[in-house]
Amino acid sequence: MAPAGLRIIDAHFHLWNLDENYYPWLMDEAHPSLVQGRAALRRNYLVTDYLRDVGDLPVVAGVHMQAEHDYRDPVRETRWLATTASQPESRGFPQAIIADADFAAPDVEEVLAQHASFANTRGIRHALHRRLDAAEPYDPLLDPVWVRNFALLEKYGLSFDMQLFPR
């Protein structure tokens, strides 16, 4: 039982609906992934599942961290999450969304503008480990396009989270 008055904000959780959305790392065996045992995750995990798992804990809000949705349509996940949050059974979860955008992509400003059009979008997380199969290690700070586009975060009032692995 939680102490009286305790309120929790879950700063990082994931939902996915494999019937409506495409997650290459999760759905395609041939897709490179650092996640071991991902077959066990290969099922829908909806807000109702999350709330069931939270149980009686006093979780009052949550931040959905992008879940490596289809890179060809990064806004689709945000749209789905915003719709999810608007459903009565969701209790407003997720109250905040950290979406996905690739700052090296030519259409990144359009992607950021679309993400920012959803009231619960708060930031962007970009996972550099997507380039697992690249011949050369990728350093975004050496990519002038990435650096130039990174400045767009301020224009759209978004935070930034970078996911990478030591190698």
C-alpha positions as a LaTeX table, in Angstrom:
\begin{tabular}{lrrr}
\hline
Residue & $x$ (\AA) & $y$ (\AA) & $z$ (\AA) \\
\hline
Met1 & 0.00 & 0.00 & 0.00 \\
Ala2 & 1.30 & 3.45 & $-0.95$ \\
Pro3 & 1.87 & 6.10 & 1.74 \\
Ala4 & $-1.02$ & 8.53 & 2.19 \\
Gly5 & $-0.81$ & 11.51 & $-0.12$ \\
Leu6 & 1.72 & 9.90 & $-2.46$ \\
Arg7 & 1.13 & 10.72 & $-6.12$ \\
Ile8 & 3.15 & 9.09 & $-8.89$ \\
Ile9 & 3.87 & 10.29 & $-12.41$ \\
Asp10 & 5.13 & 7.43 & $-14.55$ \\
Ala11 & 7.88 & 9.13 & $-16.55$ \\
His12 & 8.36 & 6.36 & $-19.13$ \\
Phe13 & 5.92 & 3.75 & $-20.35$ \\
His14 & 4.93 & 2.20 & $-23.68$ \\
Leu15 & 1.66 & 1.15 & $-25.25$ \\
Trp16 & 1.18 & $-0.56$ & $-28.60$ \\
Asn17 & $-1.66$ & $-1.86$ & $-30.67$ \\
Leu18 & $-0.31$ & $-4.34$ & $-33.19$ \\
Asp19 & $-3.70$ & $-4.49$ & $-34.91$ \\
Glu20 & $-3.62$ & $-0.77$ & $-35.78$ \\
Asn21 & 0.06 & 0.15 & $-35.87$ \\
Tyr22 & 3.35 & $-1.24$ & $-37.17$ \\
Tyr23 & 6.39 & $-1.66$ & $-34.91$ \\
Pro24 & 9.21 & $-3.15$ & $-37.04$ \\
Trp25 & 11.41 & $-4.13$ & $-34.07$ \\
Leu26 & 8.55 & $-6.03$ & $-32.49$ \\
Met27 & 6.72 & $-7.50$ & $-35.46$ \\
Asp28 & 9.50 & $-8.45$ & $-37.88$ \\
Glu29 & 11.87 & $-11.22$ & $-36.82$ \\
Ala30 & 14.37 & $-10.14$ & $-39.48$ \\
His31 & 14.49 & $-6.56$ & $-38.18$ \\
Pro32 & 17.64 & $-5.93$ & $-36.11$ \\
Ser33 & 16.88 & $-5.40$ & $-32.44$ \\
Leu34 & 18.76 & $-5.29$ & $-29.18$ \\
Val35 & 15.65 & $-6.51$ & $-27.34$ \\
Gln36 & 16.01 & $-10.12$ & $-26.26$ \\
Gly37 & 12.90 & $-12.27$ & $-26.00$ \\
Arg38 & 10.76 & $-9.84$ & $-27.94$ \\
Ala39 & 8.37 & $-12.62$ & $-29.00$ \\
Ala40 & 6.91 & $-12.46$ & $-25.47$ \\
Leu41 & 6.06 & $-8.79$ & $-26.11$ \\
Arg42 & 4.35 & $-9.49$ & $-29.42$ \\
Arg43 & 0.82 & $-8.75$ & $-28.26$ \\
Asn44 & $-1.25$ & $-5.63$ & $-27.83$ \\
Tyr45 & $-0.48$ & $-3.63$ & $-24.72$ \\
Leu46 & $-3.25$ & $-1.05$ & $-24.43$ \\
Val47 & $-4.02$ & 1.62 & $-21.86$ \\
Thr48 & $-6.46$ & $-0.75$ & $-20.15$ \\
Asp49 & $-3.58$ & $-3.25$ & $-19.73$ \\
Tyr50 & $-1.34$ & $-0.53$ & $-18.35$ \\
Leu51 & $-3.97$ & 0.67 & $-15.86$ \\
Arg52 & $-4.60$ & $-2.92$ & $-14.77$ \\
Asp53 & $-0.88$ & $-3.41$ & $-14.18$ \\
Val54 & $-0.63$ & $-0.14$ & $-12.24$ \\
Gly55 & $-3.40$ & $-1.44$ & $-10.00$ \\
Asp56 & $-3.88$ & 0.50 & $-6.77$ \\
Leu57 & $-0.69$ & 2.53 & $-7.07$ \\
Pro58 & $-1.51$ & 6.26 & $-7.04$ \\
Val59 & $-0.30$ & 6.90 & $-10.59$ \\
Val60 & $-1.94$ & 10.19 & $-11.55$ \\
Ala61 & $-0.26$ & 10.80 & $-14.91$ \\
Gly62 & 2.10 & 9.19 & $-17.36$ \\
Val63 & 4.54 & 9.98 & $-20.14$ \\
His64 & 4.38 & 7.69 & $-23.15$ \\
Met65 & 7.82 & 7.29 & $-24.67$ \\
Gln66 & 7.78 & 6.58 & $-28.39$ \\
Ala67 & 7.84 & 2.83 & $-28.93$ \\
Glu68 & 9.82 & 2.61 & $-32.17$ \\
His69 & 6.74 & 2.81 & $-34.36$ \\
Asp70 & 7.01 & 2.63 & $-38.16$ \\
Tyr71 & 9.73 & 5.14 & $-39.10$ \\
Arg72 & 7.93 & 5.90 & $-42.37$ \\
Asp73 & 4.97 & 7.41 & $-40.46$ \\
Pro74 & 6.12 & 8.60 & $-37.02$ \\
Val75 & 3.04 & 10.78 & $-36.47$ \\
Arg76 & 0.67 & 7.82 & $-36.67$ \\
Glu77 & 1.69 & 6.63 & $-33.20$ \\
Thr78 & 1.15 & 10.13 & $-31.76$ \\
Arg79 & $-2.28$ & 10.36 & $-33.38$ \\
Trp80 & $-3.23$ & 6.94 & $-31.97$ \\
Leu81 & $-2.00$ & 7.91 & $-28.49$ \\
Ala82 & $-3.88$ & 11.23 & $-28.53$ \\
Thr83 & $-7.05$ & 9.36 & $-29.51$ \\
Thr84 & $-6.39$ & 6.80 & $-26.77$ \\
Ala85 & $-5.97$ & 9.56 & $-24.16$ \\
Ser86 & $-9.32$ & 11.06 & $-25.14$ \\
Gln87 & $-11.25$ & 7.86 & $-24.42$ \\
Pro88 & $-13.08$ & 7.78 & $-21.06$ \\
Glu89 & $-11.60$ & 4.41 & $-20.06$ \\
Ser90 & $-8.06$ & 5.80 & $-20.45$ \\
Arg91 & $-8.41$ & 8.22 & $-17.51$ \\
Gly92 & $-6.42$ & 10.66 & $-19.69$ \\
Phe93 & $-3.40$ & 8.37 & $-20.13$ \\
Pro94 & $-1.05$ & 9.21 & $-21.67$ \\
Gln95 & $-1.12$ & 12.78 & $-20.42$ \\
Ala96 & 2.20 & 13.45 & $-22.14$ \\
Ile97 & 3.75 & 11.98 & $-25.29$ \\
Ile98 & 7.41 & 11.92 & $-26.25$ \\
Ala99 & 7.14 & 11.30 & $-29.99$ \\
Asp100 & 9.64 & 10.29 & $-32.64$ \\
Ala101 & 11.38 & 12.34 & $-35.32$ \\
Asp102 & 14.59 & 11.87 & $-37.26$ \\
Phe103 & 16.44 & 15.18 & $-37.48$ \\
Ala104 & 18.36 & 13.92 & $-40.51$ \\
Ala105 & 15.13 & 13.44 & $-42.49$ \\
Pro106 & 14.23 & 16.03 & $-45.13$ \\
Asp107 & 10.63 & 16.31 & $-43.84$ \\
Val108 & 11.47 & 16.63 & $-40.13$ \\
Glu109 & 9.94 & 20.11 & $-39.76$ \\
Glu110 & 6.62 & 18.87 & $-41.12$ \\
Val111 & 6.80 & 15.88 & $-38.74$ \\
Leu112 & 7.54 & 18.14 & $-35.76$ \\
Ala113 & 4.67 & 20.47 & $-36.68$ \\
Gln114 & 2.27 & 17.53 & $-36.87$ \\
His115 & 3.45 & 16.12 & $-33.53$ \\
Ala116 & 3.14 & 19.57 & $-31.92$ \\
Ser117 & $-0.46$ & 19.86 & $-33.13$ \\
Phe118 & $-1.47$ & 17.30 & $-30.49$ \\
Ala119 & $-1.99$ & 18.91 & $-27.07$ \\
Asn120 & $-0.25$ & 16.13 & $-25.14$ \\
Thr121 & 2.98 & 16.07 & $-27.19$ \\
Arg122 & 5.82 & 17.32 & $-25.02$ \\
Gly123 & 8.98 & 16.22 & $-26.76$ \\
Ile124 & 10.89 & 14.06 & $-29.19$ \\
Arg125 & 13.03 & 10.99 & $-28.60$ \\
His126 & 15.26 & 9.75 & $-31.35$ \\
Ala127 & 16.84 & 6.33 & $-31.10$ \\
Leu128 & 20.25 & 6.22 & $-32.72$ \\
His129 & 20.47 & 2.46 & $-32.35$ \\
Arg130 & 18.18 & 2.20 & $-35.39$ \\
Arg131 & 21.35 & 2.36 & $-37.42$ \\
Leu132 & 22.52 & $-1.01$ & $-36.10$ \\
Asp133 & 23.14 & $-2.31$ & $-39.59$ \\
Ala134 & 25.03 & 0.80 & $-40.79$ \\
Ala135 & 28.55 & 0.20 & $-42.05$ \\
Glu136 & 29.87 & 3.21 & $-40.13$ \\
Pro137 & 28.88 & 4.42 & $-36.67$ \\
Tyr138 & 26.57 & 7.43 & $-36.90$ \\
Asp139 & 27.30 & 10.56 & $-34.89$ \\
Pro140 & 24.48 & 13.09 & $-35.27$ \\
Leu141 & 26.70 & 15.91 & $-34.06$ \\
Leu142 & 28.85 & 15.43 & $-37.16$ \\
Asp143 & 25.82 & 15.61 & $-39.47$ \\
Pro144 & 25.17 & 19.27 & $-40.41$ \\
Val145 & 21.57 & 18.51 & $-41.45$ \\
Trp146 & 20.83 & 16.86 & $-38.10$ \\
Val147 & 22.41 & 19.75 & $-36.18$ \\
Arg148 & 20.50 & 22.38 & $-38.20$ \\
Asn149 & 17.18 & 20.57 & $-37.78$ \\
Phe150 & 17.76 & 19.99 & $-34.06$ \\
Ala151 & 17.25 & 23.73 & $-33.56$ \\
Leu152 & 13.62 & 23.28 & $-34.64$ \\
Leu153 & 12.83 & 21.85 & $-31.20$ \\
Glu154 & 12.82 & 25.36 & $-29.80$ \\
Lys155 & 10.44 & 26.58 & $-32.51$ \\
Tyr156 & 7.90 & 23.92 & $-31.55$ \\
Gly157 & 8.51 & 24.09 & $-27.79$ \\
Leu158 & 9.60 & 20.46 & $-27.53$ \\
Ser159 & 12.10 & 18.72 & $-25.29$ \\
Phe160 & 14.57 & 16.12 & $-26.57$ \\
Asp161 & 15.54 & 12.65 & $-25.38$ \\
Met162 & 18.25 & 10.68 & $-27.15$ \\
Gln163 & 18.40 & 6.92 & $-26.92$ \\
Leu164 & 21.69 & 5.28 & $-27.71$ \\
Phe165 & 23.84 & 2.42 & $-26.61$ \\
Pro166 & 27.54 & 2.58 & $-25.68$ \\
Arg167 & 28.82 & 0.96 & $-28.84$ \\
\hline
\end{tabular}
